[in-house]
């Protein structure tokens, strides 16, 4: 990247002259991983899956290395953006993320009695309200990879209750 490229990617925050806080976020021009998966009839070619995973896995690992568990990894929260001649994979929506860093409390933001996340990508510990950790995102990532390779979601169900019942009583078979 050069200086001009960084200007395009920059973000800012401040308080306006009227006292209203604002946050300028990066404008993404790309497609979600969900859209990418849908563009193939029977799953993505293995080469394409590896191409995307080479960027996606380090994104998730970076969050984990900094004590953050995303808790809502799904193809709709992953964007593939074209920047000049490159593709950039970005993980979005850390709205229900949880930190595992000592001294930082997130329990006031998200209740431990609430199942948070997208039903098709929830992990067993999220469904059964057990302790979450990096393994939570790793499980969701495995479900995403399954979908990338097959073109179908690993978990099926018509409602949150049905999905939760199936997960608790009939876990996903490899």
Secondary structure, DSSP 4 states (H G I P E B T S, - for coil): --HHHHHHH--EEEE-TTS-EEEE-PPP-EEEHHHHHHTSSSS--HHHHHHHHHHHHHHHHHHHHTTEE-S---GGGEEEEEETTEEEEEE---TT-EE--TT---TTTS-TTS--S-GGG--HHHHTT----HHHHHHHHHHHHHHHHHSS-SS--SSHHHHHHHHHHSPPP-
